[in-house]
Every structure is written in structure tokens, then in C-alpha cells.
Amino acid sequence: MKKNIFIIGLDDFNLGMLKAVKSAESYEFRGLLDIHALIDSGRYRLSDMLELAEKELRHFEGPIDAIVGYTDFPVSTMVPILCEKFNVPGPSLESVLKCEHKYWSRLEQKQVISEHIPAFYTFDPFDDQALSQIPLDFPFWIKPIKSTASQLGFRIRNKRDFNRAITILREKIGLFKPFDYLLDIVPLPKEVARVNSSYCVAEEIISGRQCTLEGYVHNGQVRTYGIIDSIREPNRTTFARYQYPSRLPRRVQEDMARIAEKVMLHIGFDHSAFNLEFFWNERLEKIWFLEINTRIPQSHSNLFEKVDGVSNHQIMLDVALNRNPWFPKRQGAFKVAGKFFLREYQDKLITGTPTKEDLDELSRKVPGTLIDLQGKVGMKLSDIPEQDSYSYATAFVYLGADSQKELLEKYKSCRELLTFQFQDLTIPMISPEAAQETLPEPGPQVAVQVLTSPLELPVQEEAPPYTGGVQDRVRP
């Protein structure tokens, strides 16, 4: 009989990865809840989403063998709750919150790896005296105690930056309000109990070569299986690509694995995959620990498949089924793989994207290529979910090669072959009716862009302070 695997927020891209794992023919992959509703975390009550998921699972007539997820909040926190309710392997909710509550997590980390974390302080962004209570010199970093996709993180260079960031935080930090529901159902330490989703953390700046270590805990045993390098654009504000295997020195990778074991055992995390983000400051010979994610990163899945022969979905499934994970090494078709971000740096209207025929031709010319398009015709780039604060990703390009040089050459070819069409949103635009009313007899020097349907003009605002998901921001 096939094992019934329920995946919260299942999408087509990841379903393809799941179908390629070992013994996939013995699994029945079943989607649970709509991924688009889950992404929009500020417009629902988490209790309602859990109730919908539980109702669907209780109405299922067959056995429930595993419940998993590969995306951030709220999925990452729903998994332990549903696993406990339906008696399948999964991490405890308390251990997940110790990882995902940024202040609580730092307190736990401080007990076992204090030499690898920055100085940190919590503060209330609604307190007008908040800055005076942060004993850090400029520059420093601030972020909500809970966020997704690195939202609302700011590099603070001076008091003006802080005041502008606070204005934005006060307006938008309510996006993470559903997280408070979870804080109400687990016992919290005294120093954490008052720090809900409306609070922030200020941290000392850390920097270096960034990477992500992937691993899992199975029956109390911590194992790591790969490190992916996060490589930036020359302006150092956005990621250019993720690349696997890591080019960090072996001794540094081994030290990171030891740090991971200390942290995850201390927190009591078990029966799940995880990934940890690090910086290695080569000049100082210093490893900095950034944060914990309680899931596999789907961004890396195809990279593992290309190099090792199977995606990290294999780990997720094996642990969820209480099996010793099977994961091969260097049995894939390529020696190196990368996920590249094709970007635009100004908001535009999408008027054309590569067709299926275009993508098929690209795959023939550059074998091993996988393209994940972002956005559709008629959308503004700013409407694409989970973008950083500096750019808009129009496509993710997954490539494999036998060397880094070949990898970069392949990406250059793909970039030339991928054709998008955009309309500039900075040009004043009006509807045909408005054009006729305001310019009944336009003279020869008048130029007006007339649209077949009205478009919402972008709001021109003062640029916010530098934001994003890492801590070594510099001026672009």
C-alpha cells in the first residue's frame, strides 16, 4: 500500500522534485491547503488555517503516514501542531518556536555558542524612546522577532535611518500578528513572554562569506549533508546565485557542522530537516551564526539533484516517515550547480514572458537547465510575492556544469535567451477617456501615452533605509 504524504502548500514545482526521490512510486503525495493563501500571512487567522487543515485530514479515509512542509511561516509552525494531532513523526512546537522566534532563539544560542553570535537586544518599535535603549554603536541591524522572506530588516547607520525604519515597522509589522497565536499555546520563559510579534531585535553587524548548512535530526542524532554558498551581486545588496558544493575550506565547514550539532541538540529539535545560515569572516577567521530555519530550503533542491543525484526532499520524507535518511554523494550529472536570480531593478509592468517554446529551445541549447518564471503578463514586478527591497526577480535559473567557469558561461547564455517585455511605469499614463477630456486638441509638442485600460500609478515615496535579509549591507 502506498504511503500517504500530506504536503502543506504543495505546488507543481516541488511536486516534480518529490516525484524524483527514491521509492517515489510507493508514495501518494497529497496537497494540504492552498499555497497562495498561506503566503499571504497577514490576512488570516492561523487558528482558522489550522482548523481547515485538520478538517481535511480528519475527512481523509486512509492512513496518514506523514505531514511535511518546505516553506517558511506559517507552514513551518503548522507542521509540528498537525504532526502531534495525527500522531506522526515531527518536531515539537516549542523547539520550532525556539528556532523561529528571533529573540528566544538568540537566548538559546547564547547558552551554547555565545562566541559565534552578535550582541543583541530586544526593543518595542512603538516606544518613542526605543533608540536610547539600544546600547549599540552605529551601524547596527534591526528586524522583527518574526518575519518571512527577510522582510522588514534594516541596516541602521544613524538616527535618521532608525526613525525612518520605525515608521515603516509601525505600519507593516502587523503582518506577523498570526505568530502570536503560537506564543499563547506554549510555555514561555519570563524574558520571552512579553516579546510578541510587534517587537524587534537589534543586533551587532556581522559580515563575511554567507552560506547555508543543511541537516536533519533523527531520533536525537544530528546529521549534516551539504553547504550551499550564497553569492551576491557586486553591489552586495542582492543575491546573484546560490552555488553547490560550497567552496569554503573544509575545516570551516566541519566547524559549522559542530556548531549546528550543539545548537540543535540544545534546543531539543528532532524528527525534522533544518537549515542554518552562517557567515565566515576570512580576515578575522571568525564564524558567525545568523539564524535557524526549521525546514529544507526548496531553493536548493534542484542543486542537490544536479550534483548528488537526488533533491533534499529525500531527507524531508525519510525523516518524516521515521526512516534513517538515504542521501547519496556526488552521484548527479554535474560537478557544480547554481540557482541564479534574473533581476530587474525598477518596478515595471510585465507585458511579455518567455513562452513554452522559448523554454524548450533554451533547454536544448543549454542542457540541464530548469527555469522557474516569476510573475505573469499584466502584473507589476512589485506584485510578485517575496521580493527583496532592492530588486525584482523575474526568473530563477537552475544550472549544472563541470566547473564554476562553465556554470557562469551557461548562465550568460540563458540570460541572453530569456526574453521578457516590460512597460515603464514612470511614464505618465491615462485612460483614453481621460486623454480625450484633458487634451481635446493636442498640439504637435504634446506626447501622451494612452492605454486601452487604466493603470494604477506607482506611489512616489522617499526611499526607505537599506533593507533586506542579511547583515552586511553597504551602499549600492
LINGI-V81501 format. One record per backbone hydrogen bond with DSSP energy under -1.0 kcal/mol. CO is the residue of the C=O (numbers start at 1). NH is the residue of the N-H. Records with the same first field share a line. If there is no record, write none. Layout:
CO = NH / NH
//
This chain:
3 = 28
4 = 65 / 66
5 = 30
6 = 68
7 = 10 / 32
11 = 15
12 = 16
13 = 17
14 = 18
15 = 19
17 = 20
18 = 21
21 = 24
23 = 26
24 = 27
26 = 3
28 = 5
30 = 7
32 = 9
34 = 38
35 = 39
36 = 40
39 = 41
40 = 43
45 = 49
46 = 50
47 = 51
48 = 52
49 = 53
50 = 54
51 = 55
52 = 56
53 = 57
54 = 58
55 = 59
66 = 6
68 = 8
72 = 75
74 = 78
75 = 79
78 = 82
79 = 83
80 = 84
81 = 85
82 = 86
83 = 88
92 = 96
93 = 97
94 = 98
96 = 100
97 = 101
101 = 105
102 = 106
103 = 107
104 = 108
105 = 109
106 = 110
109 = 112 / 113
113 = 116
114 = 117
116 = 289
119 = 204
121 = 202
123 = 200
124 = 127
127 = 130
130 = 133
131 = 134
134 = 136
140 = 156
141 = 203
142 = 154
143 = 201
145 = 102
148 = 151
153 = 468
154 = 142
156 = 140
158 = 162
159 = 163
160 = 164
161 = 165
162 = 166
163 = 167
164 = 168
165 = 169
166 = 170
167 = 171
168 = 172
169 = 173
172 = 175
173 = 176
174 = 177
176 = 179
177 = 180
179 = 183
180 = 184
182 = 185
189 = 192 / 193
192 = 195
194 = 196
196 = 199
199 = 145
200 = 123
201 = 143
202 = 121
203 = 141
209 = 280
210 = 230
211 = 278
212 = 228
213 = 276
214 = 225
215 = 274
216 = 223
217 = 272
218 = 221
221 = 218
223 = 216
226 = 214
227 = 246
228 = 212
229 = 243
231 = 240 / 241
233 = 236
238 = 233
240 = 341
241 = 231
242 = 339
243 = 229
244 = 337
249 = 253
250 = 254
251 = 255
252 = 256
253 = 257
254 = 258
255 = 259
256 = 260
257 = 261
258 = 262
259 = 263
260 = 264
261 = 265
262 = 266
263 = 267
264 = 268 / 269
272 = 217
274 = 215
275 = 293
276 = 213
277 = 290
278 = 211
279 = 288
280 = 209 / 282
281 = 285 / 286
286 = 281
288 = 279
291 = 277
293 = 275
297 = 300
300 = 304
301 = 305
302 = 306
303 = 307
304 = 308 / 309
306 = 334
307 = 332
311 = 314
312 = 316
313 = 317
314 = 318
315 = 319
316 = 320
317 = 321
318 = 323
319 = 322
336 = 401
337 = 244
338 = 399
339 = 242
340 = 397
342 = 394 / 395
344 = 392
348 = 381
349 = 423
350 = 378
352 = 421
355 = 359
356 = 360
357 = 361
358 = 362
359 = 363
360 = 364
361 = 365
362 = 366
366 = 369
370 = 398
372 = 396
376 = 379
379 = 350
380 = 383
381 = 384
392 = 344
394 = 374
395 = 342
396 = 372
397 = 340
398 = 370
399 = 338
401 = 335 / 336
403 = 407
404 = 408
405 = 409
406 = 410
407 = 411
408 = 412
409 = 413
410 = 414
411 = 415
412 = 416
413 = 417
414 = 418
421 = 351 / 352
423 = 349
430 = 451
431 = 435
432 = 436
433 = 437
434 = 438
435 = 439
443 = 446
449 = 430
466 = 155
//
